[in-house]
Amino acid sequence: MSVEKGDPLTGTAVVTTPAEDTLRVVSPADGSTIAELPMDLDVDAAVARATDALAGWAGLTPGERAPYLLQIADRIEAFGAELADLESRNVGKPISHAREEIAPTADALRWAAGAARSAHGLNAGRYSPGILSYTLREPIGVVGLITPWNFPLLEAVFKMAPALAAGNTVVLKPSELTPLTTIRFAELVADILPAGVFNVVLGDGRLGEKLVAHPGIGLVSLTGDTTTGMRVAANAATDLKHVHLELGGKAPVLVFDDADIDAAIDALVACGFGNTGQDCCAACRIIVSAGVYDQFVGAYLARVRDIVVGDPADDATTMGPLVSDKQLRRVVDMVDRAREAGATVRCGGVTLDRDGFYYAPTVITDVAQESEIIQKEVFGPVVTIQKASDDDEMLRMANDVAYGLAASIWTNDLDRTQRMTAALAFGTVWVNHHQNTVPEMPFGGYGHSGYGKTLSTMSLDDFTNVKHVMVKPKA
């Protein structure tokens, strides 16, 4: 059955069926249950709705689709305080940080509305005598979007905005850990979009597997961990679906001896422990030139001690809890193994004695390059700092991981900047800043960080098929 419009779970945008299971949503701040929702493990109804809506939506011109996206952007801003509060309670991020995400969420929709109107094909001309060739970009059809638990609202919009702008219809599955802002978002857009254009289904990994395998889905876009991405790619290959993957990261931060150390530390502490380190681009792997290593470590540790860990609803809090007990256990176990292997825990390294899933901001030094804590994504408030003897060693250490999502370098040397940005094997390289994205430019990784691009017109390209048309005039 469909939930009736006006139900707080969906309006017309979310499809549910009689529940096989109940989804229990837990507050990271105290472990209490904040919602119990029916799971929908049958995606057929959602795909059918999206399929029925496809011809009408794809048949609109980009200029006709754009106003829908602009209205959604306005709606997000109008309900920004409510959405931020819900995101903070469900994810555990500080309320001040959740509020900061509303503006870029709305901006991504406004960008997509304009970008769709300026999208263009490839070459057009006469390449065969007497025949005109041109290309068209056409929507893929019904696309399945699977979003992560760390930025549920922002990631939902980063995926659905270019997908809808390109003329596709959408079935979106949020993480079972943090579905609340996605549900509320679906309710808010239900009276804006035509019925069936945007659909949300609720469930765990079983639902994700069914969405990936559904024959009515033409593309699957996942933001998640690398292991899940590999499984999605393998399952999608059975019927050659398009796949877009934004996966894990282990961002290296290269601090050279000519860097502005104070400015670097201010940014890197914020980017290392923001969202409790649960960010694929977190500044979690710092590599420092030997000449400034001691100075950097001392100042960095002093700044970390200023982090205020506490209730996400408190404006004074700068770091909240981890999202779940499972994630907390992962962080505890990885830090414990690093300590047992000989690493030095300079601060933190303990759970905090309070309700919820809190772990102290942790800095680790004396770690071997081949160690787990360097090679694997922790996804928690844990930062390693390594020392390197020269530029070449810094570069080797930076590239010596399977991930390739993002990196940053900190230097005032232009020649070094050019060398390093060329040699770093990462999809985004920031210079003298970290963790900044804009909708006009692409974001996506190399290697185990996946493929395909979020943001920019390249993301629109990912949601389209290219058709070559050859026209021969009547003889």
N, C-alpha and C positions, 0 to 999 in steps of 0.2 A: 504494500500500500504506500501511497505518498502521504507525507505529513501535510495537514492542511495549512494553508497560508495563515500566518499569525501565530503559529506554534513557534516558540523561541528557538527551536532547533533548525528551522529552515525556511519557512515560506514555500515558494514553488521551486527553489533552486536545489534542494537536497532531496534525494530519494532514499527512503528506507523501506525495508521489508520486515515481516515478523522476525524478531531478533533470535538468532541462534545463541548469542552470548550478549552479555552486558559489558560495556566499556566503562571501566572505573577510572576516573580522572582524579589524580592526587595532587595536592598542593605541595610543591617542593619545600616550602617554608616551614611546614609543621607535619607533613605526612598525612593530613586529614583528607577525606574524600570531598571534592568540591563539585563533582557531577557524576552521574551514572547515566550512560547513554546506550541506546540499542545499537548493536553492531549490524551492519548490512554486509553479508558475505556473498550476496548475489548481485553482480554488477550489471546483469542483463537489462534491468529496467532503466538504469542510468544511461547505458550505451544506447538503448532504444530511443530514449528521449533526445539524446544528443544527435542521433542519426536523423530523427524526424526533423530536427531544427536546422540541420546542416545546409540544405539547399537554399533556404531563405536567408540564412546568415551569410553564407559564402557568396550568394548572389548580390549582396549589397556592394556598392563601391567603397573603397577605403574612406572616402569622404563621408559616406553614409554611416559607416561603422564608428568613425571617430567620436561623434557626439555621445555615444553610449559610454565610451571609456572616460570621456571628460566628466560626464555626470557621476560616474563611479568615484572618480578622484575627488569631486566636490563632496560626495557622501562620506567618504573616508575622513576628510578633514572635519566635516560637521560632527561626526561621531568619534573624533580622535581621542578625546579624553576617556570615553567608555572603552574603546578598543585597547588603548594603552593600559588601562587598569586590568582588563581581562588578560592581556598578554603577560603582564607582570605577575599576576596571581597564578597563571597556569604554567609559565616557563620558569618563574623564580628570578627574573631579571629585575634590577632596581627600577622603580617606577619612573625615575628621571630618564633612564636609558630607553625605556619603552616609549615614552613620549617623544623622544628624539627620532624614533623610527617612523612616525606618522608622516612627516614631510617627505622623506624619500619614497615612501610607499605611494603617496599621491602623485609625486613627480614622475615615477616610472609609468604610471597610467597616462599622464599627459604627454610624456615623451612618445609612448607607443601610438597614441592617437595621431600625432604629427608624423611620426616616422613612416607609418603605413601609407600615408598620402604622398610620400616622397620616394617610396621604394621603386626600383626600376629593374628591368631585365638586363640581359647581357648584350652581346653584340647584335646589331641589326644591320643588314645590308645584302648585297647581291654577291654571293660567294660561288654560285653556280650560274652559268650563263642564262639570263632571262628569268631567273627565279629569285624571289625575295625571301630572305630568311629573317626570322625574329624569334625572340624567346618570351615566354610568359611564366610568371611565378603564380602557382595555384595552390590553394590550401590542401594540406594532406588529407583532412577529413576530421574524424573524431580522434582527439588526442587524449592520452592518459597522463596526468601529472601527479607525481608522488613527491610530497614536500616533507622537509625535516622538522624535528622538534625544536631546534634552537632559535629559528626566526620564522615561525609559522606564517604570520601574516605577510611579512615582507617577501618571503620566498613564494608564497601563493601568487602574489601580484607579479613578481618578477617572471613567473612562468605564464600565468593566464593572460597578462596584458599583450605580449607579442603573439601568443597563440590566437587570441581573439582578433587582434588587429589584422592578422594574416588571413582571417576568414575561416578558421577552424572552430569547431565546437569542442567543449571541454568536459571531461570527467576527472575530478580532482580528489585524491585521497590524502588527507592530512595524516601526520603521525598520530598514532593512538595515544601518545603521551600528552600531546598539546593540541587538541582539535578545537578548542573553544573559540579562538578568534576567527578561525576559518568558518565555523558554523555561524557565528554572528555576522561575518562578512557576507556569507551566502544569503542570510536573511535581509541584509541591508541592500543588496543589489537585485533582489527578487522582483521588485517592481520597476527596475530599470531595463534589464536585458529581456529579450523575447524568451518565452518559455523554452526550456531545453538547451539553451545555448551554453549555460554554465551549470554544472551539476557537481555536487559534493557527495561522496560516499564515505561512510565511517566504518573502520575496522582495523584489524591488526595485520600482520604480515601475510596471513592467508588471503585477505582481500587484495593486498598488493599483488600477489602472485596471480590471482584470477584476473586482475585488471591487465597485467602484462600479457597474459595468455589469450585474452579475449580477441576473437577474430574480427570484431568490429572496430578495434583500436588500430589506428594507422601509425602512431608514434607514441613512444613512452619517454617521458622526461623525468628523471630522478635526481634529486639532491639527497645524498646520503653517504654512508660509509663505503669504502672501496669493495669490501666483500659483498655487500648487497648489490652494488653496481655490477660486479662480475656476474652475479646470479641473474640479475635483470637482463643483461646483455645476452647471456646464454639462453634464457627462456624466450626472449624476443626473437632470437635467431631462428626459432622453429618455423616461423612464417615470415621471416625477413622484414620485421617491423623496423621503422626508423627508431633510433635510440639516441637520446641526449643525456649525458651523464656529467653531473657536477659532484665530484667525490671528495675524498679526504685530502688533507694537506698537512705539511710539516714545515711551515714557512721559515726559511732562514733569514736572519737579520744580520747584515754585515756592517759592523761599526769599525771604521778605519780611524787611524790615529789623528787625522785632521778634522774629524767630525766635531760638531757642536754637541758635546757630551750632555750638557744639561737639557738641551732641546730634545735630544734623542731619548733620554731617560723619561722625560715627561710623556712623550708619545708612546714609548714602548711599554711602559708600565700599564698605561690605559689600554693599549692594544693587546697586551699579554693576558690581562685579567678581566677585561670587559666581557660581559655575558658569562662570567666565571670560567673564562678560557674555552667555552664551548662554541668555538668558531673555527671553521676550516682554514681561516687566514690568520689566526691568532699569532702574535709575535712571540712564539713559544721557544724558538731555537736561536739564541743569540750567539754570534761568533765575533769575538772582539780581538782587534790587533793587540799584540803583546805589549806594545809601548803604552797603551792606555787601559790595559785590562784591570789592574788593581784599582785604579781610579774609578773606572766604570762600575765594577762590582760593588765597591763600597757605597757609591752614590745610589746605585740601583736598589740595593738592599734597604737603604734608608728610606727611599721613596715607597717601596713596597710596604713598609711598616705603617705608612700613612693610610693604607687602604682600610676602609670602614666596612667590615663584614656584618651584615645584619638583615633585618626584616626588609624584603623588597618594597613594601609599602611606605617605608620611611624615606623621606627625601634626602636624608643624610647618608643613606647607605650607598656605597660605591661598588660593592660586590655581594651578590646573593648566594643562594644555595645552588648545588648541582640539581639537574632536572629530576633525578630519580635515585632510589637506593641502588639500583643496578649500576648506574653511572658512577655513583660514589664508590662502590666496591671496586670498579675498574680502576679508578684513580688511586685508591688506597693500595691495591695490589701492585700496580706499576711502580709507584714510588717505593714501596717496600722492596721490590725486586732490584730496583736501582741502588738502594741503600745497601742491600746484601752484596751487590756486585762491586761495591767499593766507592760509589759516588758519595759526595758530601752534600747533605741537605743543609743549606745555609739558613733557611728560615721555613717555617711551616712544617709540612710533612705529617700532619696529624688531622684527624677529624675534630670538629668542634663540639663541645659538650652542650648541645641544645637540640630541641626538636628540629626535625627536617634533615636535609641532606647537605650539611655544611662541611667544607674542607678548607683548611687554612691556606692562604696564598703561599705558594711554595717555590723556592728557588734552589736549583741544584747545580753544583759545579763538579769538576773532576770526573767527567763522564767520558768514556771511550766512544769514539765515533761509531763503532759497530754495535754499541749497546742498544737494548730495546727502547730505552727512554729517548734516544736520538732517532732511531729508525722508525718507530711506530707512533701513531697519533694517540695522544693521551686524552684530549678533549676535556680538559679540566684546568684548574688554576695552578698549572705547573709550568715553569719556565726553566730551561737549561741555559747555562752560559759557558761557552768554551773559549779557549785561548788559541790563537793562531799566530805563527811566527812571521808570516808575510802574506801578500795579496794572493799568491798562487795557492797557498795552503787554505786560505779562507774560501776561495772559489771551489777547491776540491771538496772541502767539507760541506759546503752549501749544496753542491750537486749530488753528493753521495747519499741520496735517499731515493726511494721508489716514487715519491710524490713529486708533482711539479705544478702546484696551483699558483702560489704567489711567493714573493720574496721582497725584501727591501735592502737598500744600501744607504749608508750614511757617510757622506764625504763631501768636501768642497772642491775636489779635484775633477775637472771636466774630462781629462784624458782617462782617468780611472773610471769615471761614470760610464763613458762610452765602452770601455773594455768590459766592464762587469755586466752592464745591461745586455751586451751582445752574448756573453758567455754563460749567463745564468739560464738554466733550462727550466724556466717557469713561465706560466701563461701571463702573469702580471708581475712587473718589477717596479716598485716605488722607489724614488730617490728622495731622501731626506723627509720622508713621511711614510705612513704605513696604514693599510686597511681603509683606503678611500676608493670608492667607485662612483662613476657617473653614468647615467643611462645612455649617453651618446657613444660610449666606448665599450669594447667587448670584455667579458670576463669569463675565463674558463681555463682548464689546465692541460698539462702534459702527463704522460705516463699513467700512474695509478690514480691520478686526480681526475681522469675522465677525458671526455671530448665533447665538442659542441660548445656554443657560446651563449651565455646569458647576457642580456643587455646589448645595445647597439643594433644596427640593421642586420648584423650577422645573426642575431637571434631570430629576427623575422625570417631570414633565409632558412634557418634550421626548421622552421615550421611550414615550409613550402616545398612543393615539387616544381622542377623546372621542365617546361615543355618547349620543344623546338618546333616551330611552324614554318613550312616551306610553301610559298604561294607561286604557282605558275599561271600566268594569265592565259585565258582561253585562246587556243590557237585560231 
